[in-house]
Amino acid sequence: MNLIISVIQSIYIIYMFNFFETSRYFTHPFDVFTNNIPLLDHSKKENHLCLLGNIIGYLLPIWLLGRHTISSPEKYNKLILNTILIVSLVSNMNAFIYFLPLYIIDFV
């Protein structure tokens, strides 16, 4: 993976997971459960992402840039990105939709 692409992906994730505001909310069947947990409650935020999503929005760019310093990051990269994809799919459709372009670019 090219470092320039990783920088663009990092800027995108920081913006979409922390600063992007939308009135569009994609409902999820598990919202009944996640809205009762303060760390996972995303119903009252402008970007419809919970605190955990905001934290991931800052930690993931560290990985995206740091993976260029590891000799063989493919295994770790696949594990981290697949985990984020599955967790976002299970917990929040907005996070899944925001993360999907990055995932497609990384694995296509």
DAHU-V348808 format. One record per residue. RES is the residue in three letters. PHI is phi as a letter, one per 30 degrees, with the letter a starting at -180 (999 if undefined). D_LAST is the distance of its C-alpha to the last C-alpha in Angstrom with 1 decimal. Layout:
res:RES phi:PHI d_last:D_LAST
res:RES phi:PHI d_last:D_LAST
This chain:
res:MET phi:999 d_last:11.1
res:ASN phi:d d_last:13.5
res:LEU phi:d d_last:16.4
res:ILE phi:d d_last:16.6
res:ILE phi:d d_last:13.2
res:SER phi:d d_last:14.4
res:VAL phi:d d_last:17.7
res:ILE phi:d d_last:16.4
res:GLN phi:d d_last:14.4
res:SER phi:d d_last:17.7
res:ILE phi:d d_last:19.8
res:TYR phi:e d_last:17.8
res:ILE phi:d d_last:18.1
res:ILE phi:d d_last:21.8
res:TYR phi:d d_last:22.6
res:MET phi:d d_last:21.0
res:PHE phi:d d_last:22.3
res:ASN phi:b d_last:25.6
res:PHE phi:c d_last:26.9
res:PHE phi:d d_last:25.4
res:GLU phi:c d_last:28.0
res:THR phi:b d_last:27.8
res:SER phi:c d_last:30.2
res:ARG phi:d d_last:27.6
res:TYR phi:b d_last:27.4
res:PHE phi:c d_last:25.4
res:THR phi:d d_last:27.7
res:HIS phi:b d_last:26.8
res:PRO phi:d d_last:29.1
res:PHE phi:d d_last:29.3
res:ASP phi:e d_last:30.6
res:VAL phi:e d_last:34.1
res:PHE phi:d d_last:33.5
res:THR phi:d d_last:31.4
res:ASN phi:d d_last:33.8
res:ASN phi:c d_last:36.5
res:ILE phi:c d_last:34.9
res:PRO phi:e d_last:35.3
res:LEU phi:d d_last:32.2
res:LEU phi:c d_last:30.1
res:ASP phi:d d_last:32.0
res:HIS phi:b d_last:30.0
res:SER phi:d d_last:32.4
res:LYS phi:c d_last:34.4
res:LYS phi:c d_last:31.8
res:GLU phi:d d_last:30.7
res:ASN phi:c d_last:27.0
res:HIS phi:h d_last:27.5
res:LEU phi:c d_last:26.0
res:CYS phi:d d_last:28.2
res:LEU phi:d d_last:29.4
res:LEU phi:d d_last:26.9
res:GLY phi:d d_last:24.1
res:ASN phi:d d_last:25.8
res:ILE phi:d d_last:26.1
res:ILE phi:d d_last:22.4
res:GLY phi:d d_last:21.9
res:TYR phi:c d_last:23.8
res:LEU phi:d d_last:22.8
res:LEU phi:d d_last:19.0
res:PRO phi:d d_last:19.2
res:ILE phi:d d_last:21.5
res:TRP phi:d d_last:18.9
res:LEU phi:e d_last:16.2
res:LEU phi:d d_last:18.8
res:GLY phi:d d_last:20.5
res:ARG phi:d d_last:17.7
res:HIS phi:d d_last:18.3
res:THR phi:c d_last:21.8
res:ILE phi:c d_last:21.1
res:SER phi:d d_last:21.1
res:SER phi:b d_last:18.4
res:PRO phi:d d_last:16.5
res:GLU phi:e d_last:13.6
res:LYS phi:d d_last:15.8
res:TYR phi:d d_last:17.0
res:ASN phi:d d_last:13.7
res:LYS phi:d d_last:12.4
res:LEU phi:d d_last:15.9
res:ILE phi:d d_last:16.3
res:LEU phi:d d_last:13.2
res:ASN phi:d d_last:13.7
res:THR phi:d d_last:17.3
res:ILE phi:d d_last:17.0
res:LEU phi:d d_last:14.9
res:ILE phi:d d_last:17.6
res:VAL phi:d d_last:20.5
res:SER phi:d d_last:19.6
res:LEU phi:d d_last:19.2
res:VAL phi:d d_last:22.5
res:SER phi:c d_last:24.4
res:ASN phi:a d_last:23.4
res:MET phi:d d_last:21.5
res:ASN phi:d d_last:21.7
res:ALA phi:d d_last:19.9
res:PHE phi:d d_last:17.2
res:ILE phi:d d_last:16.8
res:TYR phi:d d_last:16.9
res:PHE phi:d d_last:14.3
res:LEU phi:e d_last:11.7
res:PRO phi:d d_last:10.4
res:LEU phi:d d_last:10.1
res:TYR phi:d d_last:8.4
res:ILE phi:d d_last:5.6
res:ILE phi:d d_last:5.6
res:ASP phi:d d_last:6.0
res:PHE phi:c d_last:3.8
res:VAL phi:c d_last:0.0
